[in-house]
Amino acid sequence: MSNADPPPTWPPPRGHQPHRVAYVFAVVLPLLVVLALLVPFAVAYGLGRWQAADRAAGAPPSVVATEGAPGVGDPYFPDYGSSGYDVYKYTISIDWDTRSQRMTSTTVISAHSTQTLQAFYFDLALKTDRVRVNGQQALFEHTGFQDVKVTPAAPIAANTDFEVVVDYSGAPGAVKRGQVSAWHTTNQEWTVAGEPESSAWWFPANDHPSDPALMDVSVRVPAGMEVISVGRLESRDTAAERDHDTWHWMSRQPLATYLNFISIGQFQLEQGVAQGRPFVYAVSEQFSPEQRIQLLTELRRSGAIVQTLEKMFGPYPFTELGGVVPAAKLWFAGLETQTRPVYEGGAMLNRDFAPELIAHELAHMWFGDNVTVRQWNDIFTNEAYASWAQWGYTERSGGRSAEEAFTSTFADTEHKPNFWRVTMIDPGKDHLFETVYARGPMTLQALRNVIGDRAFFRLAQEWSQDPGSRSLEDWMIKAQSTTKIDLTSFFQAWIFSPTAPRRTAENGFR
Ligand SMILES: [Zn+2]
């Protein structure tokens, strides 16, 4: 939920300092070694990130301490998120009109200010009708695609909890950023899901993955219709109306705004408990009965796949499990919406691909969901691991080894300069979801070859079991801390370089 990890304390608190000689060996020398290792990357990192920031040329976070900025300063998406506060919970109540395909909604944003706020922003592309801050009517103004500036009746003091109640309405199907929409309609079925943004289509938010929060989602629909979302199904009809049902879902753990979703329509549900975890699988009734049987059979693999992933990455980080297959032709095969990925029907009906796809999306529960990106240019820490998990899952299931997958993927790409031009440190906004799916897992398998299985899986576990929002630089520092081998040139070759790594042992080739 917080944007920042606490800074390391130096020197260590009194009473914790070891004996002086031991202290030099235990603390000072390793620190010098780490610093020596980090200097080359600090330079390279600076170059990559400064270039990215130059290109983005958007609104930097406000330096004026009395107003939040309309963005958190993401180099690729400067208008995403809003500065000056952290959200800890969204309580979303939607009334969905199936005929007009419009929603009338209220969302309560429970937040904590990180500075004095005479004004602040949230992100919403639908029409804002009314805003109250701590119970008092506030002024508001919509600017750009999704920024809404709020001026409360009284300024919010720094470091205090506050509550924003937003009434809003509109037809999400009419909302597009350029040609892109996160709202997918198929006959009388609607799904909102998308990366790197989707919340602006259905709830007001601090829409950036660096600010995960708890989600409480209620959707009122005509009786007999289903609504699927994240977390636990609390109730199918809280209001007990005759003609309408209200579906109520609640997350037990915080999630990034783009990891929340809803699907509304006619769905076949399967509910139960597997290994102590409640699960809900759902498939659209627009699929044929045979297809539904096949899709549910694939979804039922989720529990066993999670067990395989746990052997590599440690305990599954959440308390619920699931998956949903809407009828929509999505522009992605799957999205790692927290506890319940959204899968594309065509991809899931491909018997050869479905198990790996599920392994990919469920691996994101560790990488991408429990640990979110600090900025969108950190996408490597999500997609490299989720893609490597496909290799690792296949290896553990008795199929092709991850090393074989690495060897053949490298042979396919080695002589394609355009592939390597997209670096991992700064892939660029337009190439975020491209080469990382192949260069990412190759980097990890090569790292596994260099540092060995023990360090490789310790790194994966220590990284993914510590919830928070962290950067690729944080990951490289963590990786270096797991081994005595100097990884400077390894990272140069795999993370920073715009050309293919040379086939050397130092670069992880066997
Ligand atoms: Zn992915």
Residues whose N, C-alpha, C, O or C-beta is under 5 A from the ligand:
A	BS01	ZN	E383 A386
